[in-house]
Amino acid sequence: MSMEAEIKQFIVTNFAPDVPADELPADLDLLDKGVVDSLGLLRLIAWVGDRYDIPLGEANISPEQFSSVQSIEGFVRETRSLV
């Protein structure tokens, strides 16, 4: 499964169960559209750290990096290249 597909699957399973993962646009702003709230954002960040083995204590994190599937994937790729 691709990284994008994994991220989409996590999001629909935990935050939007009525939306099929393949129908979730990768560029949809999850925060502005209310798919993920502030508590959900913390959960999403923790999952990304665990799933992709990213030491979040050392990462510079902002909500914008988790606003869409595309931005999350970019954050993971960028952060993994620095570790």
PyMOL Python script that loads the backbone (N, CA, C, O; Angstrom):
from pymol import cmd

cmd.read_pdbstr("""\
ATOM      1  N   MET A   1       0.847  -1.175   0.000  1.00  0.00           N
ATOM      2  CA  MET A   1       0.000   0.000   0.000  1.00  0.00           C
ATOM      3  C   MET A   1       0.892   1.237   0.000  1.00  0.00           C
ATOM      4  O   MET A   1       1.878   1.298   0.736  1.00  0.00           O
ATOM      5  N   SER A   2       0.551   2.208  -0.813  1.00  0.00           N
ATOM      6  CA  SER A   2       1.335   3.439  -0.888  1.00  0.00           C
ATOM      7  C   SER A   2       1.148   4.265   0.382  1.00  0.00           C
ATOM      8  O   SER A   2       0.194   4.062   1.133  1.00  0.00           O
ATOM      9  N   MET A   3       2.058   5.186   0.608  1.00  0.00           N
ATOM     10  CA  MET A   3       1.956   6.057   1.772  1.00  0.00           C
ATOM     11  C   MET A   3       0.661   6.859   1.716  1.00  0.00           C
ATOM     12  O   MET A   3      -0.036   6.989   2.722  1.00  0.00           O
ATOM     13  N   GLU A   4       0.342   7.392   0.554  1.00  0.00           N
ATOM     14  CA  GLU A   4      -0.895   8.168   0.414  1.00  0.00           C
ATOM     15  C   GLU A   4      -2.110   7.324   0.787  1.00  0.00           C
ATOM     16  O   GLU A   4      -2.998   7.794   1.498  1.00  0.00           O
ATOM     17  N   ALA A   5      -2.152   6.087   0.313  1.00  0.00           N
ATOM     18  CA  ALA A   5      -3.280   5.200   0.612  1.00  0.00           C
ATOM     19  C   ALA A   5      -3.352   4.877   2.107  1.00  0.00           C
ATOM     20  O   ALA A   5      -4.446   4.809   2.666  1.00  0.00           O
ATOM     21  N   GLU A   6      -2.215   4.680   2.755  1.00  0.00           N
ATOM     22  CA  GLU A   6      -2.190   4.408   4.199  1.00  0.00           C
ATOM     23  C   GLU A   6      -2.733   5.592   4.991  1.00  0.00           C
ATOM     24  O   GLU A   6      -3.528   5.421   5.915  1.00  0.00           O
ATOM     25  N   ILE A   7      -2.298   6.784   4.623  1.00  0.00           N
ATOM     26  CA  ILE A   7      -2.745   7.995   5.313  1.00  0.00           C
ATOM     27  C   ILE A   7      -4.249   8.180   5.121  1.00  0.00           C
ATOM     28  O   ILE A   7      -4.975   8.458   6.075  1.00  0.00           O
ATOM     29  N   LYS A   8      -4.706   8.024   3.887  1.00  0.00           N
ATOM     30  CA  LYS A   8      -6.144   8.141   3.614  1.00  0.00           C
ATOM     31  C   LYS A   8      -6.934   7.125   4.421  1.00  0.00           C
ATOM     32  O   LYS A   8      -7.976   7.458   4.986  1.00  0.00           O
ATOM     33  N   GLN A   9      -6.454   5.896   4.481  1.00  0.00           N
ATOM     34  CA  GLN A   9      -7.162   4.849   5.207  1.00  0.00           C
ATOM     35  C   GLN A   9      -7.261   5.184   6.689  1.00  0.00           C
ATOM     36  O   GLN A   9      -8.312   4.989   7.298  1.00  0.00           O
ATOM     37  N   PHE A  10      -6.183   5.683   7.271  1.00  0.00           N
ATOM     38  CA  PHE A  10      -6.221   6.076   8.678  1.00  0.00           C
ATOM     39  C   PHE A  10      -7.244   7.193   8.894  1.00  0.00           C
ATOM     40  O   PHE A  10      -8.023   7.156   9.847  1.00  0.00           O
ATOM     41  N   ILE A  11      -7.234   8.165   8.019  1.00  0.00           N
ATOM     42  CA  ILE A  11      -8.138   9.309   8.168  1.00  0.00           C
ATOM     43  C   ILE A  11      -9.604   8.878   8.062  1.00  0.00           C
ATOM     44  O   ILE A  11     -10.423   9.263   8.897  1.00  0.00           O
ATOM     45  N   VAL A  12      -9.937   8.089   7.050  1.00  0.00           N
ATOM     46  CA  VAL A  12     -11.343   7.697   6.913  1.00  0.00           C
ATOM     47  C   VAL A  12     -11.766   6.742   8.024  1.00  0.00           C
ATOM     48  O   VAL A  12     -12.907   6.807   8.482  1.00  0.00           O
ATOM     49  N   THR A  13     -10.893   5.875   8.457  1.00  0.00           N
ATOM     50  CA  THR A  13     -11.224   4.941   9.538  1.00  0.00           C
ATOM     51  C   THR A  13     -11.493   5.680  10.840  1.00  0.00           C
ATOM     52  O   THR A  13     -12.407   5.319  11.580  1.00  0.00           O
ATOM     53  N   ASN A  14     -10.703   6.713  11.126  1.00  0.00           N
ATOM     54  CA  ASN A  14     -10.787   7.392  12.412  1.00  0.00           C
ATOM     55  C   ASN A  14     -11.621   8.672  12.427  1.00  0.00           C
ATOM     56  O   ASN A  14     -12.129   9.069  13.476  1.00  0.00           O
ATOM     57  N   PHE A  15     -11.762   9.314  11.274  1.00  0.00           N
ATOM     58  CA  PHE A  15     -12.403  10.627  11.270  1.00  0.00           C
ATOM     59  C   PHE A  15     -13.561  10.775  10.287  1.00  0.00           C
ATOM     60  O   PHE A  15     -14.428  11.625  10.486  1.00  0.00           O
ATOM     61  N   ALA A  16     -13.592   9.977   9.247  1.00  0.00           N
ATOM     62  CA  ALA A  16     -14.639  10.112   8.223  1.00  0.00           C
ATOM     63  C   ALA A  16     -15.071   8.736   7.717  1.00  0.00           C
ATOM     64  O   ALA A  16     -14.875   8.418   6.544  1.00  0.00           O
ATOM     65  N   PRO A  17     -15.662   7.913   8.601  1.00  0.00           N
ATOM     66  CA  PRO A  17     -15.986   6.536   8.216  1.00  0.00           C
ATOM     67  C   PRO A  17     -17.009   6.400   7.088  1.00  0.00           C
ATOM     68  O   PRO A  17     -17.132   5.330   6.491  1.00  0.00           O
ATOM     69  N   ASP A  18     -17.735   7.463   6.795  1.00  0.00           N
ATOM     70  CA  ASP A  18     -18.726   7.398   5.725  1.00  0.00           C
ATOM     71  C   ASP A  18     -18.150   7.735   4.353  1.00  0.00           C
ATOM     72  O   ASP A  18     -18.880   7.736   3.361  1.00  0.00           O
ATOM     73  N   VAL A  19     -16.843   8.022   4.284  1.00  0.00           N
ATOM     74  CA  VAL A  19     -16.188   8.366   3.025  1.00  0.00           C
ATOM     75  C   VAL A  19     -15.226   7.245   2.637  1.00  0.00           C
ATOM     76  O   VAL A  19     -14.340   6.907   3.423  1.00  0.00           O
ATOM     77  N   PRO A  20     -15.375   6.658   1.444  1.00  0.00           N
ATOM     78  CA  PRO A  20     -14.414   5.660   0.994  1.00  0.00           C
ATOM     79  C   PRO A  20     -13.026   6.300   0.822  1.00  0.00           C
ATOM     80  O   PRO A  20     -12.913   7.420   0.324  1.00  0.00           O
ATOM     81  N   ALA A  21     -11.991   5.593   1.229  1.00  0.00           N
ATOM     82  CA  ALA A  21     -10.631   6.138   1.181  1.00  0.00           C
ATOM     83  C   ALA A  21     -10.249   6.614  -0.215  1.00  0.00           C
ATOM     84  O   ALA A  21      -9.570   7.631  -0.360  1.00  0.00           O
ATOM     85  N   ASP A  22     -10.680   5.887  -1.244  1.00  0.00           N
ATOM     86  CA  ASP A  22     -10.300   6.273  -2.606  1.00  0.00           C
ATOM     87  C   ASP A  22     -11.052   7.514  -3.091  1.00  0.00           C
ATOM     88  O   ASP A  22     -10.719   8.064  -4.141  1.00  0.00           O
ATOM     89  N   GLU A  23     -12.061   7.961  -2.341  1.00  0.00           N
ATOM     90  CA  GLU A  23     -12.792   9.169  -2.713  1.00  0.00           C
ATOM     91  C   GLU A  23     -12.360  10.397  -1.914  1.00  0.00           C
ATOM     92  O   GLU A  23     -12.875  11.493  -2.136  1.00  0.00           O
ATOM     93  N   LEU A  24     -11.423  10.221  -0.993  1.00  0.00           N
ATOM     94  CA  LEU A  24     -10.911  11.345  -0.206  1.00  0.00           C
ATOM     95  C   LEU A  24      -9.845  12.068  -1.032  1.00  0.00           C
ATOM     96  O   LEU A  24      -8.789  11.496  -1.303  1.00  0.00           O
ATOM     97  N   PRO A  25     -10.101  13.310  -1.435  1.00  0.00           N
ATOM     98  CA  PRO A  25      -9.107  14.033  -2.234  1.00  0.00           C
ATOM     99  C   PRO A  25      -7.826  14.264  -1.426  1.00  0.00           C
ATOM    100  O   PRO A  25      -7.880  14.652  -0.260  1.00  0.00           O
ATOM    101  N   ALA A  26      -6.693  14.026  -2.051  1.00  0.00           N
ATOM    102  CA  ALA A  26      -5.406  14.173  -1.368  1.00  0.00           C
ATOM    103  C   ALA A  26      -5.133  15.622  -0.982  1.00  0.00           C
ATOM    104  O   ALA A  26      -4.347  15.880  -0.070  1.00  0.00           O
ATOM    105  N   ASP A  27      -5.769  16.565  -1.661  1.00  0.00           N
ATOM    106  CA  ASP A  27      -5.516  17.981  -1.376  1.00  0.00           C
ATOM    107  C   ASP A  27      -6.625  18.624  -0.525  1.00  0.00           C
ATOM    108  O   ASP A  27      -6.601  19.835  -0.305  1.00  0.00           O
ATOM    109  N   LEU A  28      -7.588  17.834  -0.046  1.00  0.00           N
ATOM    110  CA  LEU A  28      -8.655  18.363   0.792  1.00  0.00           C
ATOM    111  C   LEU A  28      -8.070  18.878   2.107  1.00  0.00           C
ATOM    112  O   LEU A  28      -7.309  18.173   2.770  1.00  0.00           O
ATOM    113  N   ASP A  29      -8.425  20.100   2.479  1.00  0.00           N
ATOM    114  CA  ASP A  29      -7.942  20.661   3.741  1.00  0.00           C
ATOM    115  C   ASP A  29      -8.753  20.045   4.874  1.00  0.00           C
ATOM    116  O   ASP A  29      -9.899  20.428   5.113  1.00  0.00           O
ATOM    117  N   LEU A  30      -8.154  19.101   5.557  1.00  0.00           N
ATOM    118  CA  LEU A  30      -8.818  18.331   6.606  1.00  0.00           C
ATOM    119  C   LEU A  30      -9.202  19.181   7.800  1.00  0.00           C
ATOM    120  O   LEU A  30     -10.192  18.900   8.476  1.00  0.00           O
ATOM    121  N   LEU A  31      -8.424  20.216   8.063  1.00  0.00           N
ATOM    122  CA  LEU A  31      -8.684  21.080   9.210  1.00  0.00           C
ATOM    123  C   LEU A  31      -9.785  22.085   8.897  1.00  0.00           C
ATOM    124  O   LEU A  31     -10.726  22.236   9.676  1.00  0.00           O
ATOM    125  N   ASP A  32      -9.677  22.772   7.767  1.00  0.00           N
ATOM    126  CA  ASP A  32     -10.690  23.760   7.378  1.00  0.00           C
ATOM    127  C   ASP A  32     -12.060  23.129   7.144  1.00  0.00           C
ATOM    128  O   ASP A  32     -13.085  23.740   7.444  1.00  0.00           O
ATOM    129  N   LYS A  33     -12.082  21.929   6.619  1.00  0.00           N
ATOM    130  CA  LYS A  33     -13.351  21.250   6.308  1.00  0.00           C
ATOM    131  C   LYS A  33     -13.928  20.526   7.520  1.00  0.00           C
ATOM    132  O   LYS A  33     -15.015  19.954   7.437  1.00  0.00           O
ATOM    133  N   GLY A  34     -13.216  20.544   8.642  1.00  0.00           N
ATOM    134  CA  GLY A  34     -13.731  19.939   9.857  1.00  0.00           C
ATOM    135  C   GLY A  34     -13.639  18.425   9.928  1.00  0.00           C
ATOM    136  O   GLY A  34     -14.257  17.805  10.794  1.00  0.00           O
ATOM    137  N   VAL A  35     -12.881  17.829   9.033  1.00  0.00           N
ATOM    138  CA  VAL A  35     -12.705  16.377   9.070  1.00  0.00           C
ATOM    139  C   VAL A  35     -11.892  15.990  10.310  1.00  0.00           C
ATOM    140  O   VAL A  35     -12.191  15.003  10.982  1.00  0.00           O
ATOM    141  N   VAL A  36     -10.865  16.782  10.594  1.00  0.00           N
ATOM    142  CA  VAL A  36     -10.001  16.555  11.749  1.00  0.00           C
ATOM    143  C   VAL A  36     -10.068  17.790  12.643  1.00  0.00           C
ATOM    144  O   VAL A  36      -9.817  18.905  12.188  1.00  0.00           O
ATOM    145  N   ASP A  37     -10.407  17.587  13.920  1.00  0.00           N
ATOM    146  CA  ASP A  37     -10.427  18.704  14.869  1.00  0.00           C
ATOM    147  C   ASP A  37      -9.096  18.745  15.631  1.00  0.00           C
ATOM    148  O   ASP A  37      -8.179  17.986  15.318  1.00  0.00           O
ATOM    149  N   SER A  38      -8.993  19.623  16.620  1.00  0.00           N
ATOM    150  CA  SER A  38      -7.715  19.795  17.313  1.00  0.00           C
ATOM    151  C   SER A  38      -7.279  18.529  18.054  1.00  0.00           C
ATOM    152  O   SER A  38      -6.092  18.204  18.073  1.00  0.00           O
ATOM    153  N   LEU A  39      -8.217  17.822  18.656  1.00  0.00           N
ATOM    154  CA  LEU A  39      -7.877  16.571  19.323  1.00  0.00           C
ATOM    155  C   LEU A  39      -7.488  15.505  18.304  1.00  0.00           C
ATOM    156  O   LEU A  39      -6.559  14.727  18.524  1.00  0.00           O
ATOM    157  N   GLY A  40      -8.203  15.483  17.201  1.00  0.00           N
ATOM    158  CA  GLY A  40      -7.888  14.555  16.123  1.00  0.00           C
ATOM    159  C   GLY A  40      -6.528  14.834  15.515  1.00  0.00           C
ATOM    160  O   GLY A  40      -5.826  13.916  15.092  1.00  0.00           O
ATOM    161  N   LEU A  41      -6.160  16.100  15.473  1.00  0.00           N
ATOM    162  CA  LEU A  41      -4.856  16.476  14.938  1.00  0.00           C
ATOM    163  C   LEU A  41      -3.743  15.859  15.784  1.00  0.00           C
ATOM    164  O   LEU A  41      -2.756  15.355  15.248  1.00  0.00           O
ATOM    165  N   LEU A  42      -3.904  15.900  17.084  1.00  0.00           N
ATOM    166  CA  LEU A  42      -2.906  15.284  17.971  1.00  0.00           C
ATOM    167  C   LEU A  42      -2.826  13.779  17.730  1.00  0.00           C
ATOM    168  O   LEU A  42      -1.743  13.196  17.702  1.00  0.00           O
ATOM    169  N   ARG A  43      -3.980  13.172  17.560  1.00  0.00           N
ATOM    170  CA  ARG A  43      -4.030  11.732  17.277  1.00  0.00           C
ATOM    171  C   ARG A  43      -3.363  11.405  15.942  1.00  0.00           C
ATOM    172  O   ARG A  43      -2.623  10.427  15.832  1.00  0.00           O
ATOM    173  N   LEU A  44      -3.626  12.220  14.943  1.00  0.00           N
ATOM    174  CA  LEU A  44      -3.036  12.037  13.619  1.00  0.00           C
ATOM    175  C   LEU A  44      -1.520  12.189  13.672  1.00  0.00           C
ATOM    176  O   LEU A  44      -0.794  11.388  13.084  1.00  0.00           O
ATOM    177  N   ILE A  45      -1.043  13.206  14.370  1.00  0.00           N
ATOM    178  CA  ILE A  45       0.397  13.428  14.500  1.00  0.00           C
ATOM    179  C   ILE A  45       1.062  12.238  15.193  1.00  0.00           C
ATOM    180  O   ILE A  45       2.113  11.767  14.759  1.00  0.00           O
ATOM    181  N   ALA A  46       0.444  11.758  16.270  1.00  0.00           N
ATOM    182  CA  ALA A  46       0.996  10.605  16.993  1.00  0.00           C
ATOM    183  C   ALA A  46       1.043   9.369  16.097  1.00  0.00           C
ATOM    184  O   ALA A  46       2.025   8.627  16.111  1.00  0.00           O
ATOM    185  N   TRP A  47      -0.014   9.148  15.320  1.00  0.00           N
ATOM    186  CA  TRP A  47      -0.035   7.997  14.415  1.00  0.00           C
ATOM    187  C   TRP A  47       1.066   8.099  13.371  1.00  0.00           C
ATOM    188  O   TRP A  47       1.766   7.121  13.109  1.00  0.00           O
ATOM    189  N   VAL A  48       1.222   9.269  12.779  1.00  0.00           N
ATOM    190  CA  VAL A  48       2.261   9.471  11.763  1.00  0.00           C
ATOM    191  C   VAL A  48       3.637   9.176  12.369  1.00  0.00           C
ATOM    192  O   VAL A  48       4.457   8.501  11.747  1.00  0.00           O
ATOM    193  N   GLY A  49       3.885   9.679  13.573  1.00  0.00           N
ATOM    194  CA  GLY A  49       5.164   9.425  14.231  1.00  0.00           C
ATOM    195  C   GLY A  49       5.405   7.949  14.461  1.00  0.00           C
ATOM    196  O   GLY A  49       6.500   7.448  14.204  1.00  0.00           O
ATOM    197  N   ASP A  50       4.385   7.246  14.945  1.00  0.00           N
ATOM    198  CA  ASP A  50       4.519   5.804  15.194  1.00  0.00           C
ATOM    199  C   ASP A  50       4.647   5.018  13.901  1.00  0.00           C
ATOM    200  O   ASP A  50       5.532   4.174  13.762  1.00  0.00           O
ATOM    201  N   ARG A  51       3.769   5.296  12.965  1.00  0.00           N
ATOM    202  CA  ARG A  51       3.724   4.507  11.720  1.00  0.00           C
ATOM    203  C   ARG A  51       4.985   4.674  10.881  1.00  0.00           C
ATOM    204  O   ARG A  51       5.473   3.710  10.291  1.00  0.00           O
ATOM    205  N   TYR A  52       5.512   5.887  10.826  1.00  0.00           N
ATOM    206  CA  TYR A  52       6.655   6.151   9.955  1.00  0.00           C
ATOM    207  C   TYR A  52       7.957   6.341  10.730  1.00  0.00           C
ATOM    208  O   TYR A  52       8.952   6.823  10.188  1.00  0.00           O
ATOM    209  N   ASP A  53       7.935   5.954  12.007  1.00  0.00           N
ATOM    210  CA  ASP A  53       9.127   5.957  12.851  1.00  0.00           C
ATOM    211  C   ASP A  53       9.841   7.311  12.829  1.00  0.00           C
ATOM    212  O   ASP A  53      11.038   7.404  12.560  1.00  0.00           O
ATOM    213  N   ILE A  54       9.072   8.343  13.117  1.00  0.00           N
ATOM    214  CA  ILE A  54       9.600   9.708  13.141  1.00  0.00           C
ATOM    215  C   ILE A  54       9.662  10.163  14.596  1.00  0.00           C
ATOM    216  O   ILE A  54       8.636  10.179  15.277  1.00  0.00           O
ATOM    217  N   PRO A  55      10.841  10.532  15.084  1.00  0.00           N
ATOM    218  CA  PRO A  55      10.949  11.038  16.457  1.00  0.00           C
ATOM    219  C   PRO A  55      10.363  12.447  16.537  1.00  0.00           C
ATOM    220  O   PRO A  55      11.052  13.426  16.252  1.00  0.00           O
ATOM    221  N   LEU A  56       9.108  12.544  16.922  1.00  0.00           N
ATOM    222  CA  LEU A  56       8.388  13.815  16.881  1.00  0.00           C
ATOM    223  C   LEU A  56       8.935  14.844  17.855  1.00  0.00           C
ATOM    224  O   LEU A  56       8.750  16.042  17.642  1.00  0.00           O
ATOM    225  N   GLY A  57       9.596  14.416  18.906  1.00  0.00           N
ATOM    226  CA  GLY A  57      10.181  15.358  19.850  1.00  0.00           C
ATOM    227  C   GLY A  57      11.249  16.224  19.214  1.00  0.00           C
ATOM    228  O   GLY A  57      11.533  17.325  19.684  1.00  0.00           O
ATOM    229  N   GLU A  58      11.836  15.722  18.146  1.00  0.00           N
ATOM    230  CA  GLU A  58      12.895  16.446  17.449  1.00  0.00           C
ATOM    231  C   GLU A  58      12.389  17.186  16.208  1.00  0.00           C
ATOM    232  O   GLU A  58      13.123  17.971  15.607  1.00  0.00           O
ATOM    233  N   ALA A  59      11.147  16.935  15.832  1.00  0.00           N
ATOM    234  CA  ALA A  59      10.612  17.527  14.602  1.00  0.00           C
ATOM    235  C   ALA A  59       9.951  18.873  14.892  1.00  0.00           C
ATOM    236  O   ALA A  59       9.358  19.076  15.951  1.00  0.00           O
ATOM    237  N   ASN A  60      10.065  19.776  13.937  1.00  0.00           N
ATOM    238  CA  ASN A  60       9.393  21.064  14.006  1.00  0.00           C
ATOM    239  C   ASN A  60       8.033  20.888  13.331  1.00  0.00           C
ATOM    240  O   ASN A  60       7.952  20.803  12.106  1.00  0.00           O
ATOM    241  N   ILE A  61       6.966  20.834  14.132  1.00  0.00           N
ATOM    242  CA  ILE A  61       5.644  20.490  13.618  1.00  0.00           C
ATOM    243  C   ILE A  61       4.703  21.699  13.659  1.00  0.00           C
ATOM    244  O   ILE A  61       4.676  22.454  14.631  1.00  0.00           O
ATOM    245  N   SER A  62       3.933  21.861  12.576  1.00  0.00           N
ATOM    246  CA  SER A  62       2.897  22.888  12.535  1.00  0.00           C
ATOM    247  C   SER A  62       1.614  22.255  11.987  1.00  0.00           C
ATOM    248  O   SER A  62       1.689  21.275  11.245  1.00  0.00           O
ATOM    249  N   PRO A  63       0.461  22.783  12.330  1.00  0.00           N
ATOM    250  CA  PRO A  63      -0.798  22.220  11.830  1.00  0.00           C
ATOM    251  C   PRO A  63      -0.872  22.180  10.305  1.00  0.00           C
ATOM    252  O   PRO A  63      -1.490  21.277   9.741  1.00  0.00           O
ATOM    253  N   GLU A  64      -0.256  23.139   9.640  1.00  0.00           N
ATOM    254  CA  GLU A  64      -0.287  23.176   8.174  1.00  0.00           C
ATOM    255  C   GLU A  64       0.329  21.918   7.564  1.00  0.00           C
ATOM    256  O   GLU A  64      -0.070  21.494   6.479  1.00  0.00           O
ATOM    257  N   GLN A  65       1.291  21.326   8.250  1.00  0.00           N
ATOM    258  CA  GLN A  65       1.941  20.116   7.740  1.00  0.00           C
ATOM    259  C   GLN A  65       1.005  18.911   7.798  1.00  0.00           C
ATOM    260  O   GLN A  65       1.299  17.873   7.206  1.00  0.00           O
ATOM    261  N   PHE A  66      -0.113  19.038   8.500  1.00  0.00           N
ATOM    262  CA  PHE A  66      -1.075  17.961   8.644  1.00  0.00           C
ATOM    263  C   PHE A  66      -2.453  18.361   8.138  1.00  0.00           C
ATOM    264  O   PHE A  66      -3.460  17.773   8.533  1.00  0.00           O
ATOM    265  N   SER A  67      -2.498  19.354   7.271  1.00  0.00           N
ATOM    266  CA  SER A  67      -3.784  19.862   6.801  1.00  0.00           C
ATOM    267  C   SER A  67      -4.378  19.052   5.657  1.00  0.00           C
ATOM    268  O   SER A  67      -5.577  19.156   5.400  1.00  0.00           O
ATOM    269  N   SER A  68      -3.588  18.259   4.969  1.00  0.00           N
ATOM    270  CA  SER A  68      -4.101  17.429   3.877  1.00  0.00           C
ATOM    271  C   SER A  68      -3.258  16.168   3.773  1.00  0.00           C
ATOM    272  O   SER A  68      -2.173  16.082   4.348  1.00  0.00           O
ATOM    273  N   VAL A  69      -3.760  15.211   3.046  1.00  0.00           N
ATOM    274  CA  VAL A  69      -3.006  13.979   2.826  1.00  0.00           C
ATOM    275  C   VAL A  69      -1.680  14.315   2.139  1.00  0.00           C
ATOM    276  O   VAL A  69      -0.637  13.764   2.492  1.00  0.00           O
ATOM    277  N   GLN A  70      -1.722  15.212   1.166  1.00  0.00           N
ATOM    278  CA  GLN A  70      -0.497  15.614   0.459  1.00  0.00           C
ATOM    279  C   GLN A  70       0.512  16.244   1.407  1.00  0.00           C
ATOM    280  O   GLN A  70       1.700  15.928   1.344  1.00  0.00           O
ATOM    281  N   SER A  71       0.056  17.127   2.281  1.00  0.00           N
ATOM    282  CA  SER A  71       0.994  17.796   3.187  1.00  0.00           C
ATOM    283  C   SER A  71       1.556  16.823   4.214  1.00  0.00           C
ATOM    284  O   SER A  71       2.715  16.948   4.610  1.00  0.00           O
ATOM    285  N   ILE A  72       0.761  15.860   4.651  1.00  0.00           N
ATOM    286  CA  ILE A  72       1.253  14.851   5.589  1.00  0.00           C
ATOM    287  C   ILE A  72       2.326  14.005   4.912  1.00  0.00           C
ATOM    288  O   ILE A  72       3.379  13.743   5.493  1.00  0.00           O
ATOM    289  N   GLU A  73       2.057  13.588   3.704  1.00  0.00           N
ATOM    290  CA  GLU A  73       3.034  12.782   2.964  1.00  0.00           C
ATOM    291  C   GLU A  73       4.326  13.574   2.754  1.00  0.00           C
ATOM    292  O   GLU A  73       5.420  13.025   2.884  1.00  0.00           O
ATOM    293  N   GLY A  74       4.203  14.845   2.433  1.00  0.00           N
ATOM    294  CA  GLY A  74       5.388  15.688   2.267  1.00  0.00           C
ATOM    295  C   GLY A  74       6.168  15.823   3.563  1.00  0.00           C
ATOM    296  O   GLY A  74       7.398  15.773   3.558  1.00  0.00           O
ATOM    297  N   PHE A  75       5.455  15.994   4.680  1.00  0.00           N
ATOM    298  CA  PHE A  75       6.103  16.080   5.994  1.00  0.00           C
ATOM    299  C   PHE A  75       6.881  14.803   6.292  1.00  0.00           C
ATOM    300  O   PHE A  75       8.026  14.859   6.741  1.00  0.00           O
ATOM    301  N   VAL A  76       6.258  13.649   6.040  1.00  0.00           N
ATOM    302  CA  VAL A  76       6.918  12.370   6.310  1.00  0.00           C
ATOM    303  C   VAL A  76       8.169  12.230   5.463  1.00  0.00           C
ATOM    304  O   VAL A  76       9.230  11.880   5.979  1.00  0.00           O
ATOM    305  N   ARG A  77       8.061  12.496   4.180  1.00  0.00           N
ATOM    306  CA  ARG A  77       9.219  12.360   3.286  1.00  0.00           C
ATOM    307  C   ARG A  77      10.346  13.309   3.678  1.00  0.00           C
ATOM    308  O   ARG A  77      11.513  12.919   3.696  1.00  0.00           O
ATOM    309  N   GLU A  78       9.999  14.545   3.990  1.00  0.00           N
ATOM    310  CA  GLU A  78      10.999  15.543   4.361  1.00  0.00           C
ATOM    311  C   GLU A  78      11.672  15.182   5.698  1.00  0.00           C
ATOM    312  O   GLU A  78      12.894  15.255   5.827  1.00  0.00           O
ATOM    313  N   THR A  79      10.875  14.803   6.663  1.00  0.00           N
ATOM    314  CA  THR A  79      11.400  14.496   7.984  1.00  0.00           C
ATOM    315  C   THR A  79      12.247  13.242   7.963  1.00  0.00           C
ATOM    316  O   THR A  79      13.279  13.182   8.631  1.00  0.00           O
ATOM    317  N   ARG A  80      11.833  12.250   7.215  1.00  0.00           N
ATOM    318  CA  ARG A  80      12.621  11.012   7.119  1.00  0.00           C
ATOM    319  C   ARG A  80      13.958  11.244   6.445  1.00  0.00           C
ATOM    320  O   ARG A  80      14.937  10.566   6.755  1.00  0.00           O
ATOM    321  N   SER A  81      14.007  12.183   5.539  1.00  0.00           N
ATOM    322  CA  SER A  81      15.283  12.453   4.862  1.00  0.00           C
ATOM    323  C   SER A  81      16.262  13.159   5.789  1.00  0.00           C
ATOM    324  O   SER A  81      17.470  13.120   5.556  1.00  0.00           O
ATOM    325  N   LEU A  82      15.756  13.808   6.844  1.00  0.00           N
ATOM    326  CA  LEU A  82      16.614  14.519   7.781  1.00  0.00           C
ATOM    327  C   LEU A  82      17.147  13.617   8.901  1.00  0.00           C
ATOM    328  O   LEU A  82      18.154  13.923   9.539  1.00  0.00           O
ATOM    329  N   VAL A  83      16.453  12.511   9.122  1.00  0.00           N
ATOM    330  CA  VAL A  83      16.821  11.616  10.227  1.00  0.00           C
ATOM    331  C   VAL A  83      17.906  10.667   9.827  1.00  0.00           C
ATOM    332  O   VAL A  83      18.336   9.845  10.636  1.00  0.00           O
TER     333      VAL A  83
END
""", "prot")
cmd.dss("prot")
cmd.show_as("cartoon", "prot")
cmd.util.cbc("prot")
cmd.orient("prot")
